[in-house]
Amino acid sequence: MTFNKDVAPIIFAHCTTCHRPGEVAPFPLLTYQDAKSRAPLMAKVVASRLMPPWKPVPGYGEFLGNRRLTDAQIRVIGQWVREGAPEGDPHDLPQAPRFVSGWQLGQPDLVLKMARPFNVPATGDDVYHCFVLRTGLTEDKYVVGFEERPSNRRVVHHSIIVQDEHGAARRLAHGSDVGYPCFGGFGFPAPGYLGFWTPGAVPHRQPPGIAEILKKRADLVLQTHFHPDGRPEEEQTTIGLYFAQRPPREVPMDLTVGSVDIDIPAGDAHYKVASFAYVPGDVEVISIIPHCHLLCREVMANATLPDGGTKPLIWIKDWEFNWQQQYWYRTPVKLPAGTRVDMEMIYDNSSRNPRNPHHPPERVTWGEQSTDEMAEVHLEVVPEQRRGH
């Protein structure tokens, strides 16, 4: 086994998206020297399936962008390390992936940035703050991709972006270029999300014919949830938007299954939260977004069709807050009207949970803070009966 012939193709396909300068991974994996210096660590983390991070259990939804290595690929890396990590023939080395200016989807059609850095306090409760990003658009645009680049990922819990056609956010900010506090909402009736970012989020383009409509002269409003990390920090987020040239056939909608009935006793290692919702019309599910916090250990969503048949939507057995993301189905999942979508999440509030933020464990209820808990599964859907018209 050599790096150039056997290992580089695996790394370039599954690792370099994150393991490159400016991305979330702590070191690059772009060259032979990069890989050789980390060879024993690589063999260990891929054998344990800690890396590459891919949480869905195979067979419970087929998703695009699957980073999961096959057993054969894991054996290749292990054998290469055991043989001394040889480089091999330079002519066998495939071309490394090319990335444009750090953007994973290529150069955006519109780039927006917070007017100036926001100061995150060293301690205290989590902070929710809204920032107004003026687009300057003179015509409607059709958004098919969204990429967010926080400058300081240590303190960003998550962020959500919506559009504001009426200047409400500007009025709430009172002319300030640092926005306004917005715990629990945006402060105005906001339409559906235009995009979001969480740790582990991977940007993706919408399927052909599907796009969000960004209205001319609308502002974008970025709501960011910050969690202090023990020292004063700054954050200045940049947003990239990708546009289609023609109006979409469909605009996606959100179907949420969730619960606020969360009250986890201290020490409970297997606390279950369940909820369900019915699909109001024939739809195709194009993506799914589970969301919970630090105590969550397992996430499952299934659909029961009106004829009694079932379709698994997702199952994550080892949920980790730092690797949550939006998962895009390889083929849209058709759900007829009347389908019941069930969500179940399991939480570990014991001292044995290494991710428990409380030592000793404390009672945890629903809430917006990182140390609270949530239970949500969002389905991004389009009406099935109109697709292709």
C-alpha positions as CSV (number, residue, x, y, z in Angstrom):
1,M,0.0,0.0,0.0
2,T,1.2,3.5,-0.8
3,F,-0.1,7.0,-0.1
4,N,-0.1,8.1,-3.7
5,K,-1.9,5.1,-5.1
6,D,-4.1,3.8,-2.3
7,V,-4.6,6.3,0.5
8,A,-4.7,9.7,-1.2
9,P,-7.9,8.9,-3.2
10,I,-9.6,8.1,0.1
11,I,-8.4,11.2,1.9
12,F,-9.2,13.5,-1.0
13,A,-12.7,12.1,-1.3
14,H,-13.6,12.0,2.4
15,C,-11.3,14.2,4.5
16,T,-10.0,17.3,2.8
17,T,-13.3,19.2,2.7
18,C,-12.7,19.9,6.4
19,H,-9.0,19.1,6.7
20,R,-7.7,22.2,4.9
21,P,-6.7,25.7,5.9
22,G,-9.6,27.9,7.1
23,E,-11.9,25.0,7.9
24,V,-13.1,23.3,11.1
25,A,-10.5,20.5,11.3
26,P,-7.4,21.2,13.4
27,F,-4.8,20.3,10.7
28,P,-4.7,19.9,6.9
29,L,-4.6,16.6,5.0
30,L,-3.6,17.8,1.5
31,T,-0.1,16.3,1.1
32,Y,1.8,13.1,1.8
33,Q,3.7,14.9,4.6
34,D,0.4,16.0,6.1
35,A,-0.8,12.4,6.2
36,K,2.5,10.8,7.2
37,S,2.9,13.0,10.3
38,R,-0.6,11.9,11.5
39,A,-0.5,8.3,10.2
40,P,-1.0,6.4,13.5
41,L,-3.7,8.8,14.6
42,M,-5.5,8.4,11.2
43,A,-5.5,4.6,11.5
44,K,-6.9,4.8,15.0
45,V,-9.7,7.3,14.4
46,V,-10.9,5.7,11.2
47,A,-10.9,2.2,12.7
48,S,-13.1,3.5,15.6
49,R,-15.2,5.4,13.0
50,L,-14.7,8.6,15.0
51,M,-13.5,10.0,11.6
52,P,-14.6,11.0,9.1
53,P,-17.7,12.2,11.1
54,W,-20.9,10.6,9.7
55,K,-23.6,10.0,12.2
56,P,-26.6,8.4,10.4
57,V,-26.8,4.6,10.7
58,P,-26.7,3.0,7.2
59,G,-30.0,1.8,5.9
60,Y,-32.0,4.5,7.7
61,G,-32.2,7.1,4.9
62,E,-29.8,7.3,2.0
63,F,-28.0,10.7,2.0
64,L,-25.8,12.7,-0.3
65,G,-22.3,13.6,0.9
66,N,-21.9,10.4,2.9
67,R,-18.4,10.6,4.4
68,R,-18.6,7.1,6.0
69,L,-15.6,4.9,5.0
70,T,-16.2,1.4,3.8
71,D,-14.6,-1.5,5.8
72,A,-12.2,-2.0,2.8
73,Q,-11.1,1.7,2.9
74,I,-10.4,1.4,6.7
75,R,-8.3,-1.7,6.1
76,V,-6.3,0.1,3.4
77,I,-5.4,2.9,5.8
78,G,-4.5,0.5,8.5
79,Q,-2.3,-1.6,6.3
80,W,-0.6,1.5,4.9
81,V,0.3,2.6,8.4
82,R,1.5,-0.9,9.5
83,E,3.8,-1.0,6.4
84,G,5.5,2.2,7.4
85,A,3.3,4.7,5.5
86,P,5.3,4.7,2.2
87,E,4.8,7.5,-0.3
88,G,4.9,5.5,-3.5
89,D,5.2,6.6,-7.2
90,P,4.6,10.3,-7.7
91,H,2.8,9.4,-11.0
92,D,0.1,7.5,-9.0
93,L,-0.9,10.6,-7.0
94,P,-4.3,12.0,-8.0
95,Q,-4.9,15.7,-8.3
96,A,-5.9,17.2,-4.9
97,P,-9.3,18.8,-4.7
98,R,-9.4,22.5,-5.6
99,F,-11.4,24.9,-3.4
100,V,-12.2,28.5,-4.3
101,S,-11.4,31.1,-1.6
102,G,-12.3,28.7,1.1
103,W,-15.9,28.5,-0.1
104,Q,-17.0,24.8,-0.2
105,L,-19.6,25.5,-3.0
106,G,-17.3,27.8,-5.1
107,Q,-17.4,31.5,-5.3
108,P,-20.8,32.8,-4.2
109,D,-23.0,35.2,-6.3
110,L,-23.4,37.5,-3.3
111,V,-21.2,37.8,-0.2
112,L,-22.4,39.6,2.9
113,K,-20.5,40.3,6.1
114,M,-21.4,41.6,9.5
115,A,-20.6,45.4,9.6
116,R,-18.1,44.9,12.4
117,P,-17.1,42.2,15.0
118,F,-19.5,41.4,17.9
119,N,-18.0,41.2,21.3
120,V,-18.9,38.0,23.1
121,P,-18.6,38.2,26.9
122,A,-16.3,35.7,28.7
123,T,-18.9,34.4,31.1
124,G,-22.6,34.6,31.8
125,D,-25.7,33.2,30.1
126,D,-25.8,32.4,26.4
127,V,-26.4,35.4,24.1
128,Y,-28.9,35.7,21.3
129,H,-28.2,38.6,19.0
130,C,-29.6,39.7,15.6
131,F,-27.5,41.4,12.9
132,V,-28.9,43.2,9.8
133,L,-27.2,42.5,6.5
134,R,-28.3,44.8,3.7
135,T,-28.3,43.0,0.3
136,G,-28.8,46.0,-2.0
137,L,-30.7,43.9,-4.4
138,T,-32.8,45.6,-7.1
139,E,-34.5,42.5,-8.3
140,D,-35.7,39.2,-6.8
141,K,-33.2,36.4,-6.6
142,Y,-33.6,32.7,-6.4
143,V,-31.4,31.2,-3.7
144,V,-30.2,27.6,-4.4
145,G,-27.3,27.5,-2.0
146,F,-26.2,29.1,1.3
147,E,-22.9,29.0,3.0
148,E,-22.0,30.6,6.3
149,R,-18.5,31.1,7.6
150,P,-18.3,32.1,11.3
151,S,-14.9,33.7,12.1
152,N,-14.9,32.2,15.6
153,R,-16.6,28.8,15.8
154,R,-15.7,28.3,19.5
155,V,-18.5,30.7,20.6
156,V,-21.2,30.1,17.9
157,H,-23.8,27.6,19.1
158,H,-25.9,28.1,15.9
159,S,-27.3,30.7,13.7
160,I,-30.4,31.2,11.6
161,I,-31.0,33.6,8.7
162,V,-34.3,35.0,7.4
163,Q,-35.2,37.9,5.1
164,D,-37.0,41.1,6.2
165,E,-38.9,42.9,3.4
166,H,-40.2,45.7,5.6
167,G,-37.3,47.1,7.5
168,A,-38.5,45.8,10.8
169,A,-35.0,44.7,11.9
170,R,-33.5,48.0,11.1
171,R,-36.1,49.7,13.3
172,L,-35.4,47.2,16.1
173,A,-31.6,47.9,15.8
174,H,-32.3,51.7,16.1
175,G,-29.7,52.4,13.4
176,S,-26.9,50.5,15.2
177,D,-24.5,48.5,13.0
178,V,-24.2,45.8,15.7
179,G,-27.8,44.8,15.6
180,Y,-30.1,44.1,18.6
181,P,-30.7,41.4,21.3
182,C,-33.3,38.9,20.1
183,F,-33.7,36.0,22.6
184,G,-36.5,33.7,21.6
185,G,-37.2,35.1,18.1
186,F,-36.4,37.8,15.6
187,G,-38.8,40.4,17.0
188,F,-41.0,40.5,13.9
189,P,-43.0,37.9,12.0
190,A,-40.2,36.2,9.9
191,P,-40.9,33.9,7.0
192,G,-39.2,30.5,6.7
193,Y,-35.5,30.1,7.2
194,L,-33.3,31.1,4.3
195,G,-30.4,29.2,5.8
196,F,-28.8,28.1,9.1
197,W,-25.4,27.1,10.5
198,T,-24.6,24.6,13.3
199,P,-21.3,22.9,14.1
200,G,-20.6,20.3,11.5
201,A,-22.9,21.9,9.0
202,V,-22.0,21.1,5.3
203,P,-23.4,23.5,2.7
204,H,-25.4,22.0,-0.2
205,R,-27.1,23.2,-3.3
206,Q,-30.9,22.7,-3.7
207,P,-32.0,20.0,-6.2
208,P,-32.8,21.4,-9.7
209,G,-36.0,23.4,-9.9
210,I,-36.1,24.2,-6.1
211,A,-35.1,27.6,-4.6
212,E,-36.0,30.1,-2.0
213,I,-37.1,33.5,-3.3
214,L,-35.1,36.4,-1.9
215,K,-37.1,39.6,-2.5
216,K,-35.6,42.8,-3.9
217,R,-34.6,45.4,-1.4
218,A,-35.0,42.8,1.4
219,D,-32.5,42.7,4.3
220,L,-31.1,39.5,5.6
221,V,-31.3,39.1,9.4
222,L,-28.8,36.8,11.1
223,Q,-29.8,35.5,14.5
224,T,-26.8,34.0,16.2
225,H,-26.8,32.1,19.5
226,F,-23.4,32.6,21.3
227,H,-22.1,30.6,24.2
228,P,-19.3,32.2,26.2
229,D,-16.1,30.1,26.5
230,G,-14.4,31.6,29.5
231,R,-12.6,34.5,27.8
232,P,-13.7,37.6,25.8
233,E,-14.1,36.7,22.2
234,E,-15.1,38.4,18.9
235,E,-17.2,37.1,16.0
236,Q,-17.8,38.5,12.5
237,T,-19.7,36.1,10.3
238,T,-19.6,36.1,6.5
239,I,-22.5,34.8,4.4
240,G,-22.4,33.5,0.8
241,L,-25.5,33.1,-1.4
242,Y,-25.8,31.2,-4.6
243,F,-28.5,32.1,-7.2
244,A,-30.3,30.3,-10.0
245,Q,-30.9,32.2,-13.2
246,R,-34.6,31.4,-13.5
247,P,-37.6,31.1,-11.1
248,P,-38.0,27.8,-9.3
249,R,-40.7,25.2,-9.9
250,E,-41.0,24.8,-6.1
251,V,-40.2,26.7,-2.9
252,P,-39.4,24.4,0.0
253,M,-41.4,24.3,3.2
254,D,-40.6,23.2,6.7
255,L,-42.5,20.4,8.5
256,T,-41.4,20.3,12.1
257,V,-41.8,17.4,14.6
258,G,-40.8,18.4,18.1
259,S,-41.6,18.7,21.7
260,V,-41.0,21.2,24.6
261,D,-42.1,18.6,27.1
262,I,-38.6,18.0,28.4
263,D,-37.9,17.6,32.1
264,I,-34.8,15.3,32.6
265,P,-34.1,14.3,36.2
266,A,-30.5,14.5,37.5
267,G,-28.9,11.1,37.1
268,D,-31.4,9.7,34.5
269,A,-29.3,7.9,31.9
270,H,-32.2,7.0,29.5
271,Y,-34.8,9.8,29.3
272,K,-37.0,9.5,26.3
273,V,-38.9,12.3,24.4
274,A,-41.3,11.4,21.7
275,S,-43.6,13.4,19.4
276,F,-45.4,13.1,16.1
277,A,-47.0,15.1,13.3
278,Y,-49.2,14.3,10.3
279,V,-48.3,15.3,6.8
280,P,-51.1,17.6,5.5
281,G,-50.6,16.9,1.8
282,D,-48.6,14.7,-0.6
283,V,-45.0,15.8,-0.3
284,E,-41.4,14.9,-1.1
285,V,-38.9,15.2,1.7
286,I,-35.6,16.6,0.3
287,S,-33.7,17.0,3.6
288,I,-33.9,16.4,7.3
289,I,-32.4,18.4,10.2
290,P,-32.4,16.8,13.7
291,H,-31.6,19.2,16.6
292,C,-30.9,18.7,20.3
293,H,-28.2,19.7,22.7
294,L,-25.4,18.1,24.9
295,L,-27.3,15.5,26.8
296,C,-28.9,13.9,23.7
297,R,-27.5,10.5,22.8
298,E,-29.8,9.0,20.2
299,V,-32.2,10.5,17.5
300,M,-34.7,8.5,15.4
301,A,-37.4,9.6,12.9
302,N,-39.7,7.3,11.0
303,A,-42.7,7.7,8.8
304,T,-45.8,5.5,8.9
305,L,-47.8,5.7,5.6
306,P,-51.6,5.6,5.5
307,D,-51.5,2.1,4.1
308,G,-49.5,0.9,7.2
309,G,-46.2,0.8,5.5
310,T,-43.1,2.4,7.1
311,K,-40.2,4.4,5.9
312,P,-37.1,5.1,8.1
313,L,-36.1,8.8,7.8
314,I,-33.0,8.9,10.0
315,W,-31.3,7.1,13.0
316,I,-28.3,8.5,14.8
317,K,-27.2,6.3,17.7
318,D,-24.3,8.4,18.9
319,W,-25.5,12.0,18.6
320,E,-22.9,14.6,19.1
321,F,-23.7,18.3,19.3
322,N,-20.5,19.3,17.4
323,W,-21.5,17.2,14.4
324,Q,-25.1,18.1,13.7
325,Q,-26.1,19.0,10.2
326,Q,-28.7,19.0,7.5
327,Y,-28.9,15.7,5.7
328,W,-30.0,15.7,2.0
329,Y,-31.7,12.6,0.7
330,R,-30.1,11.0,-2.4
331,T,-33.6,10.5,-3.7
332,P,-36.5,12.6,-2.3
333,V,-38.7,10.6,0.1
334,K,-42.4,10.6,-1.0
335,L,-44.9,10.9,1.8
336,P,-48.6,10.9,1.0
337,A,-51.1,13.0,2.8
338,G,-52.0,11.5,6.2
339,T,-48.5,10.0,6.8
340,R,-47.5,10.1,10.5
341,V,-44.0,11.2,11.2
342,D,-42.7,10.0,14.6
343,M,-39.6,11.5,16.3
344,E,-37.9,10.0,19.4
345,M,-34.8,11.2,21.2
346,I,-33.0,9.7,24.2
347,Y,-31.0,11.7,26.7
348,D,-28.3,10.8,29.2
349,N,-28.2,13.1,32.3
350,S,-26.0,10.8,34.3
351,S,-22.4,11.5,35.5
352,R,-21.3,8.8,33.1
353,N,-22.1,11.0,30.1
354,P,-18.8,12.8,29.3
355,R,-20.7,15.6,27.5
356,N,-22.9,16.4,30.5
357,P,-22.3,20.1,31.2
358,H,-23.3,19.7,34.9
359,H,-21.0,18.1,37.5
360,P,-22.8,16.7,39.4
361,P,-25.8,16.3,37.1
362,E,-28.7,18.7,37.5
363,R,-32.3,18.7,36.4
364,V,-32.5,19.9,32.8
365,T,-35.6,21.2,31.0
366,W,-36.4,22.6,27.6
367,G,-34.7,25.9,26.8
368,E,-32.6,28.0,24.4
369,Q,-29.4,27.8,26.4
370,S,-26.7,25.3,25.5
371,T,-27.1,23.7,28.9
372,D,-30.8,23.3,28.4
373,E,-32.2,20.7,26.0
374,M,-34.4,20.7,22.8
375,A,-36.0,18.0,20.7
376,E,-36.7,18.9,17.1
377,V,-36.7,17.2,13.7
378,H,-37.2,19.5,10.7
379,L,-38.2,18.1,7.3
380,E,-37.6,20.2,4.3
381,V,-40.4,19.3,1.9
382,V,-42.0,20.3,-1.5
383,P,-45.5,19.4,-2.7
384,E,-45.2,16.1,-4.5
385,Q,-48.2,16.7,-6.8
386,R,-46.7,19.8,-8.6
387,R,-43.2,18.6,-9.2
388,G,-42.3,18.7,-12.8
389,H,-45.1,21.0,-13.9
